[in-house]
Amino acid sequence: MAKFLRFIFSKIFLINLIIAVVLLCGIVFGIDSYLKGVTKHGEKIPVPMLIGKLPSQVDSILVSRDLKFTVIDSVYESEAKPGQVLEQIPEAFQNVKPGRTIYLTINTLTPPNISIPNLKNMSLRQAVATLEVLGLKLHKLEYEPDICVDCVLKQLYEGEEIEPGTKLPKGAAVTLVLGQGTGGAEVQVPYLIGLNLEDAVRMLIDKSLNIGDVEFVDCETRLDSNYAQVFRQSPSFYPGNKLRLGSEIKLWFTGDTNSVVREDVDSLMMIYQMQQEGQSTNFDDLDSENSWE
């Protein structure tokens, strides 16, 4: 025991112990430095915004930031380009480690096929609602003489009549041929001033009319166009101005929505109806600045 204690406190043992401790510290420091280098401990990179980009653009953006990507899903979005990024995980501007994989959902390269149902004998409103539910669009309304007004007589795609069960790409535009009655039915020209494109189209369809040429002013981006409002229409609205079913109305839209002024159409139509019924009306109450452009 005494011999062992003398060895523990000997100069040789202490030197060996110091060497062992130094070596151990060196090994620990080396391993720690290696792991930090491999895992890039402490380094953070903000994830770029990839939504709206195409895969070729995504690759160049991520390579320069030492990031990778994988496409995990594809869905169909009619308003997006084929292959365009719709979603990303992690979201943009989150901080991640270098080498991180960004998971993407893209717009499918080819739209899925939809089996078109039998729209014949449906009302216009029923047929349009059915197309919307299926992800199909209405191209235009055409009319033929038939006793059933606004009943679907035929369904067309790219000018050809199609049978129920025909496969069409999602987002395809279908033309409906409807009955116009035997006497050539007419409808009051609707007042579209102040409506955006979507609402204007819906009102025209509801009135059995088609949208004609469209022009946009003061619109620099697509978003501007989405919020733009009708400031002019042709034919113009005025009480008693009528069109045959299926006629077109040309629309002008402006991004300067503050400049769009709507008239009191309900009052004007009420006065017109009273005139038609032979009742007296006081036109002095009518704003002299009303116009029917």
C-alpha positions as CSV (number, residue, x, y, z in Angstrom):
1,M,0.0,0.0,0.0
2,A,2.8,2.4,0.9
3,K,4.5,1.5,-2.4
4,F,1.3,2.4,-4.3
5,L,0.9,5.7,-2.6
6,R,4.6,6.6,-3.3
7,F,3.9,5.8,-7.0
8,I,0.7,8.0,-7.0
9,F,2.6,11.0,-5.8
10,S,5.7,10.3,-7.9
11,K,7.0,12.8,-10.5
12,I,6.6,10.2,-13.3
13,F,2.9,9.6,-12.5
14,L,2.1,13.3,-12.3
15,I,3.7,13.9,-15.7
16,N,1.7,11.0,-17.2
17,L,-1.5,12.3,-15.6
18,I,-1.0,15.8,-17.0
19,I,-0.2,14.4,-20.5
20,A,-3.4,12.2,-20.3
21,V,-5.5,15.2,-19.3
22,V,-4.1,17.4,-22.1
23,L,-4.7,14.6,-24.6
24,L,-8.3,14.1,-23.4
25,C,-9.0,17.8,-23.6
26,G,-7.6,17.9,-27.1
27,I,-9.7,14.9,-28.2
28,V,-12.9,16.5,-26.7
29,F,-12.1,19.9,-28.3
30,G,-11.5,18.2,-31.7
31,I,-14.7,16.2,-31.6
32,D,-16.7,19.3,-30.6
33,S,-15.1,21.3,-33.4
34,Y,-15.8,18.5,-35.9
35,L,-19.4,18.2,-34.9
36,K,-19.9,22.0,-35.1
37,G,-18.5,22.0,-38.5
38,V,-20.6,19.1,-39.7
39,T,-23.9,20.3,-38.1
40,K,-23.0,24.0,-38.7
41,H,-24.0,24.7,-35.2
42,G,-25.2,28.3,-34.6
43,E,-25.5,29.1,-38.3
44,K,-28.9,30.3,-39.5
45,I,-30.3,31.1,-42.9
46,P,-33.6,32.8,-43.6
47,V,-35.8,30.8,-45.9
48,P,-36.5,32.7,-49.1
49,M,-40.1,33.2,-50.5
50,L,-40.6,30.5,-53.1
51,I,-44.4,30.7,-53.6
52,G,-45.1,31.7,-57.2
53,K,-41.7,30.5,-58.4
54,L,-41.1,27.7,-60.9
55,P,-38.8,24.7,-60.1
56,S,-36.0,26.0,-62.2
57,Q,-36.1,29.3,-60.3
58,V,-36.3,27.6,-57.0
59,D,-33.2,25.5,-57.6
60,S,-31.0,28.5,-58.4
61,I,-32.4,30.5,-55.4
62,L,-31.7,27.7,-52.9
63,V,-28.3,26.6,-54.2
64,S,-26.9,30.0,-53.6
65,R,-28.2,29.8,-50.0
66,D,-26.9,26.2,-49.3
67,L,-30.5,24.9,-49.1
68,K,-32.3,22.0,-50.9
69,F,-35.9,21.3,-51.9
70,T,-38.2,18.3,-52.4
71,V,-41.6,18.3,-54.1
72,I,-44.0,16.5,-51.7
73,D,-47.3,17.1,-53.4
74,S,-49.0,18.6,-56.5
75,V,-52.5,20.0,-56.7
76,Y,-54.4,21.8,-59.5
77,E,-54.9,25.6,-59.3
78,S,-56.4,27.0,-62.4
79,E,-55.0,30.5,-61.8
80,A,-51.4,29.3,-61.4
81,K,-48.8,28.2,-64.0
82,P,-47.9,24.5,-64.4
83,G,-45.2,23.7,-61.9
84,Q,-45.6,26.9,-59.9
85,V,-45.0,26.6,-56.2
86,L,-48.2,26.9,-54.2
87,E,-47.0,26.1,-50.6
88,Q,-43.7,25.7,-48.8
89,I,-42.5,24.3,-45.5
90,P,-40.8,25.9,-43.6
91,E,-42.5,29.2,-44.5
92,A,-40.6,32.1,-45.9
93,F,-38.3,34.1,-43.6
94,Q,-38.0,31.4,-41.0
95,N,-34.4,30.8,-39.9
96,V,-33.0,27.3,-40.6
97,K,-29.6,25.6,-40.7
98,P,-27.6,25.4,-43.9
99,G,-28.4,22.2,-45.9
100,R,-32.0,22.2,-44.8
101,T,-34.6,20.7,-47.2
102,I,-37.5,22.9,-48.1
103,Y,-40.7,20.9,-48.9
104,L,-42.8,22.2,-51.7
105,T,-46.4,21.8,-53.1
106,I,-46.6,22.7,-56.7
107,N,-49.3,23.2,-59.3
108,T,-49.7,20.0,-61.3
109,L,-48.2,20.1,-64.8
110,T,-51.4,18.8,-66.4
111,P,-54.9,19.5,-65.0
112,P,-57.0,16.4,-63.9
113,N,-59.8,15.2,-66.2
114,I,-63.4,15.9,-65.2
115,S,-66.3,13.8,-66.5
116,I,-69.0,16.2,-67.7
117,P,-72.5,15.3,-66.6
118,N,-75.7,15.7,-68.6
119,L,-76.6,19.3,-68.5
120,K,-79.4,19.1,-71.0
121,N,-82.9,20.2,-69.8
122,M,-81.3,21.9,-66.8
123,S,-82.0,25.6,-66.2
124,L,-79.2,28.1,-66.9
125,R,-78.7,28.6,-63.2
126,Q,-78.5,24.9,-62.4
127,A,-76.1,24.2,-65.3
128,V,-73.7,27.1,-64.3
129,A,-73.8,25.9,-60.6
130,T,-73.0,22.3,-61.7
131,L,-70.0,23.5,-63.8
132,E,-68.6,25.6,-61.0
133,V,-68.8,22.6,-58.5
134,L,-66.9,20.4,-61.0
135,G,-64.2,23.0,-61.5
136,L,-65.3,23.8,-65.1
137,K,-66.0,27.3,-66.5
138,L,-68.7,28.8,-68.6
139,H,-67.3,30.0,-71.9
140,K,-70.4,31.7,-73.3
141,L,-74.2,31.4,-73.8
142,E,-75.7,30.7,-77.2
143,Y,-79.4,30.7,-77.9
144,E,-81.7,28.9,-80.3
145,P,-85.5,29.0,-80.8
146,D,-87.1,26.7,-78.3
147,I,-90.3,27.0,-76.2
148,C,-88.3,26.5,-72.9
149,V,-86.5,29.8,-72.2
150,D,-83.1,29.4,-70.6
151,C,-83.2,25.6,-70.7
152,V,-80.0,23.8,-71.8
153,L,-80.4,22.3,-75.2
154,K,-76.7,21.4,-76.0
155,Q,-73.3,21.5,-74.3
156,L,-70.3,22.4,-76.4
157,Y,-66.6,22.3,-76.0
158,E,-64.3,24.1,-78.5
159,G,-67.3,24.4,-80.8
160,E,-68.2,20.7,-80.8
161,E,-71.2,19.1,-79.1
162,I,-70.1,16.8,-76.3
163,E,-71.9,13.9,-74.7
164,P,-72.4,13.3,-71.0
165,G,-69.3,11.4,-69.6
166,T,-66.9,13.1,-71.9
167,K,-63.6,13.8,-70.1
168,L,-62.5,17.5,-70.1
169,P,-59.5,19.0,-68.4
170,K,-60.3,20.8,-65.1
171,G,-60.8,24.5,-65.8
172,A,-62.1,23.9,-69.3
173,A,-64.7,26.3,-70.6
174,V,-68.0,24.9,-71.8
175,T,-70.5,26.7,-74.0
176,L,-74.2,26.3,-73.2
177,V,-76.8,26.4,-76.0
178,L,-80.2,27.4,-74.5
179,G,-83.7,28.0,-75.5
180,Q,-84.7,31.6,-76.3
181,G,-88.4,31.1,-76.6
182,T,-90.4,31.3,-79.7
183,G,-90.7,35.1,-79.9
184,G,-87.1,36.1,-79.3
185,A,-87.1,37.0,-75.6
186,E,-85.4,40.2,-74.5
187,V,-83.9,41.3,-71.2
188,Q,-83.3,44.8,-69.7
189,V,-79.7,45.9,-70.0
190,P,-78.2,45.6,-66.5
191,Y,-76.4,48.4,-64.7
192,L,-72.9,47.2,-64.2
193,I,-71.1,50.4,-63.2
194,G,-69.1,49.9,-59.9
195,L,-68.9,46.1,-60.2
196,N,-65.6,44.1,-60.3
197,L,-65.1,41.6,-63.1
198,E,-66.3,38.6,-61.2
199,D,-69.5,40.3,-60.0
200,A,-70.2,41.8,-63.5
201,V,-69.9,38.3,-65.1
202,R,-72.2,36.8,-62.6
203,M,-74.8,39.5,-63.2
204,L,-74.6,39.1,-66.9
205,I,-75.1,35.3,-66.7
206,D,-78.0,35.9,-64.4
207,K,-79.5,38.1,-67.1
208,S,-78.8,35.6,-69.8
209,L,-76.1,37.8,-71.4
210,N,-72.5,37.4,-72.3
211,I,-69.5,39.6,-71.5
212,G,-67.9,41.1,-74.6
213,D,-64.6,42.8,-75.0
214,V,-62.9,44.0,-71.7
215,E,-60.5,46.8,-71.3
216,F,-58.6,47.9,-68.2
217,V,-57.1,51.3,-67.4
218,D,-55.0,52.4,-64.4
219,C,-54.2,48.8,-63.7
220,E,-50.5,47.9,-63.4
221,T,-50.7,44.5,-61.7
222,R,-53.1,41.5,-61.8
223,L,-54.2,42.4,-58.3
224,D,-55.2,45.9,-59.6
225,S,-57.3,44.2,-62.3
226,N,-59.0,42.0,-59.7
227,Y,-60.2,45.0,-57.7
228,A,-60.9,47.2,-60.7
229,Q,-64.5,48.4,-61.2
230,V,-66.6,49.0,-64.3
231,F,-66.8,52.7,-65.2
232,R,-68.3,52.3,-68.6
233,Q,-70.4,49.8,-70.5
234,S,-71.7,49.4,-74.0
235,P,-74.7,49.1,-74.6
236,S,-75.4,51.6,-71.8
237,F,-78.0,51.2,-69.2
238,Y,-81.2,53.2,-69.3
239,P,-84.7,52.1,-68.4
240,G,-86.3,50.2,-71.3
241,N,-83.1,49.5,-73.1
242,K,-83.3,45.8,-73.9
243,L,-81.1,43.1,-75.6
244,R,-81.9,39.7,-77.0
245,L,-80.8,36.8,-74.8
246,G,-77.1,35.9,-75.4
247,S,-76.1,39.4,-76.5
248,E,-72.7,40.8,-75.4
249,I,-71.9,43.9,-73.3
250,K,-68.5,45.5,-73.6
251,L,-67.0,46.6,-70.3
252,W,-64.3,49.2,-69.3
253,F,-62.6,48.8,-65.9
254,T,-60.5,51.2,-63.9
255,G,-58.2,50.7,-61.0
256,D,-59.1,54.2,-59.7
257,T,-62.2,53.0,-57.9
258,N,-62.7,56.4,-56.2
259,S,-63.6,57.9,-59.5
260,V,-66.5,55.4,-60.1
261,V,-69.9,56.8,-59.2
262,R,-73.0,54.6,-59.2
263,E,-76.4,56.0,-60.1
264,D,-79.6,55.4,-58.1
265,V,-80.8,52.7,-60.5
266,D,-83.7,51.4,-58.3
267,S,-85.4,54.8,-58.3
268,L,-85.0,55.2,-62.0
269,M,-86.4,51.8,-62.8
270,M,-89.3,52.5,-60.4
271,I,-90.1,55.7,-62.4
272,Y,-89.8,53.8,-65.6
273,Q,-92.3,51.2,-64.4
274,M,-94.7,53.8,-63.3
275,Q,-94.5,55.4,-66.7
276,Q,-95.2,52.1,-68.3
277,E,-98.2,51.6,-66.1
278,G,-99.5,55.1,-67.0
279,Q,-98.9,56.7,-63.6
280,S,-97.8,60.3,-63.2
281,T,-94.2,60.9,-62.2
282,N,-92.3,63.9,-60.9
283,F,-89.1,64.1,-62.9
284,D,-88.0,67.2,-61.0
285,D,-86.9,64.8,-58.2
286,L,-84.5,63.1,-60.7
287,D,-80.9,64.3,-60.4
288,S,-80.3,66.2,-63.6
289,E,-76.7,65.0,-63.6
290,N,-77.7,61.3,-64.1
291,S,-76.2,60.0,-67.3
292,W,-76.4,56.7,-69.1
293,E,-72.9,56.4,-70.5
